[in-house]
């Protein structure tokens, strides 16, 4: 049920952290995986690593904030590997760590454009072809910041809540054509992206104390959820935001 043999998967923001762990889990499950991030050398490095392990991967650099590059990502994937079966929108940004009144208009626009508009645009490029083939899985990496308030992640949380709403609407619009769409809402995970949070010892201790598992997550633990959502194991799951936070949001 968890095999992705013969599938083509695109994972944005996949040269490190959660994105890389997701791409690796897909490749290990038999998928041909497109590694994508802004920097070509980083993409090439991950692809070389995968290929050394006998996995199928292709490097296609892309700045998700630029629509023409999103179009190129889709077109190059189709030329190199064929139709896209699995799309993981993982690339995101959070340039501000602090209260919302300190967020400039420019920074807010950057968060929304990168975290929301790019997902909207990429799904509009990919979902119609999935619908023609009556199969496909879209997975968006959201966050528990989209479920609860946060004094230092306000703008980011707004964007992540919007992603969950986007997933619900994708599920309704494309479900009749066999396309599923789901979000993953991780809690604090030990990645470079969240370094400012888990390197803050006081905040880390506070988070761990509020989490039933008494620890933060690892990228591979989010990848396991993504593998479930990409595979036939979740064939009756769509429009959901799967929380993977060690139980933090139940407290």
N, C-alpha and C positions, 0 to 999 in steps of 0.2 A: 504493500500500500504506500510505502514511502519512496518507491523508486521514481527517479526522474529520467530514466533511460530514454534517449531520443528527444528530450525536451531542450528548447533553447531558452535561456534565461538572461535577462539584462538586469544588472544590479548597479544602480548609481551610487557614488560615494563608496566604492568597494575596494579601495587600496589600503584601508586600515580599519580597525575597530569592528563595530557591528557589521558594517557592509562587507568587509573582507571575510568575516566569519560566516556570514550568510552565503557568499559566493563559494566559499570552500565547502560548506555543507551540501550545496547544490551539485557542485562538481563531483564530490565524493559519491553522491547518489546517482551519478550518471549523466547529468546535464552538461550541455555545452554552454559555457558561461562567458558573458561579456563583462569584462572588468572596465569600469569607467570612473574617472574623476577628472579634475581640471588639469592635472599634470601628467603629460605623456610618459615621462620617465618613471613615475610611480606606477602607472598602469603596466608598463613593460616589465617592471621588476616583479610585480605580483604574477603576471602571466608566466614569466620564466620560472618562477617558483612552482606554480601549478603544473607546468609542463614537465618539470623535473620529476614530479610525482606521478606522471602518466595521466594527468587530467587534461581535459579539453577546455581551452580558454582563449579569448581574443581580446586584445587591448583596443579600446576606442575612447580616447580622451573626449571629455565634454564638460563645458561650463553650463550647468543646468539653468542658469539665469538668462541664457541667450537662446531664443527659440530656434534660430537657424542651426545652432549646434545640437539641439534636441532632435531636429529633423534629420540631421546628418547621422546622429547616433542610431536612429531607427533604420535609416537607409543602409548604412554600412553593416549593421547587424544582419539585415535581410540578405545582403550580398554575400557576407562571409559565412553565415550559419543557417540562414533561412528564416521562416516566419517565427515571430516571438510568441512563446507559449506562456512565459512567466515574466512579469515586470515587477521589480522591486524598486520603489522610489525611496531611497535611503539618504541621499545627499541632503544636507541641511546646514544652516548657519545660525549662529547666535552671537552677534558682535557686541552685545551689551550684557553686562552682569551687574544688575542694580535695579533700583526702583524705576517704574515706568515714566515718572516725570523727568527722568534724566535721559530718556531715549529721544534722540533727535528724529525729525521727520525722515531724514535720509536713512538712518539706521533702521527705523520701522519699515520703510519701503523695502530695504534690503532683505529683512527677515521675511516679509510677506512674499516678495517676488521669488526668493530662493526656496522657501519652504512650502508655499502654497501654489503660486501661479505656475511654477515649473512642473509640479505634479499634475495640475489641471491640464497643462499643455501637453505633457508627455502622454498622459492617459488618452487624450483626444487623438493623438497620433497612433497609438497602439491598439486601443480597444476596438475600433471598427474592423480591423483585420482579424482580431481574435473572434469577433462576432461572426464574421463570414465563415470561419472554420468551426464555429460553435464550441469553442473551448478556450480557456485561458484563465490565469490567476493573476490579479493585481494585488500587490502587498505594499502598504505604505508604512514606513517607520515613523510612528507618532511618538507620544510620550505621556506619562502620567501628569506632566505639566499642563496638558490639555484637559485634564479632568478636575484638577484642584488648583487653587490659587497658590502663588509663590511670590514672595516679596522681592526676589531678585531675578526672576525669569518670566516676568509678565508678558512682554512682547512675544517671546518664544512660545509661551503657553497659548497665547491667542492663535498663533499659527498652527500649533499642534491640534487645538480644538477644531480649527477649520479643516484640517486634514481628515479628522474623523467624520465630519459632516460630509466632506467630499466623497469618502469611501461609501457612506450610506447611500448617497445619490447614484454613484457608479453602480452599486449593487442593484438598485431598482431599475436603472436605465438599461443595463446590459445583461441582467440576470436572465431575461427571456431568451437571450441568444447564447446562453451557456457560459457566460463570463462571470467569474466571481471576483469580488473585491473586498479586502479586509485590511485592517490596520493592526499594528502591534504597538502597544503602549508600554515601553520599558520604564522601570524605575531607574535609580542611579546605577550605572554600569561603568566598570573600570575601563574607560577609553580615553584617548587623547582629547576627544571632543568635550568630555566632562571633567577634564583634569582639574579645572579651577574648583570644582565641587569636592572631589574626593581627596585632593591634596590639602584641602582645608581641614585639618585634623578635628577641630571643634565641630564643624558641620558634619564631617564623616561620622564621628562618634554619635552625634545627635540622630542622624539618619539611621545608623545601625541600631540604635536603641529603640527606634520607633518601628523597626522592621521585624516581623515575627521570626524570620530566619536569621536575624542578627548579623547580616552581612550585606554588602552590595553585590550586584550581579557581574557576570563575566560575559563577554561578547558571544561565546559559544552557546550560552544559555538562551540568548535571544535568537540565535541561528536555528536552534531546535524548533522554536515556535514557527519561524519562517518556513522551515522544511515541511512542517505539518500543513501550513496554509498553501504551500505550493503543490503539494502532492494530492493523490486521490484519497488519502486518509481524511481530508477535510472537504470532500466533494459536496457535502450538504451544509457547508458553512459559508455564509456571505454576509456582507454589511456589518461585520462585527469589529470591535476594538478589543483585542485580546490583551489583557493586562499581564505583564510579567515583571513584578516588582518585589518579589519576596514576601508579599502580603502587606506591604506598607499602606496601601489605600483602604484596607479593611479596618484599620485602627482608628 
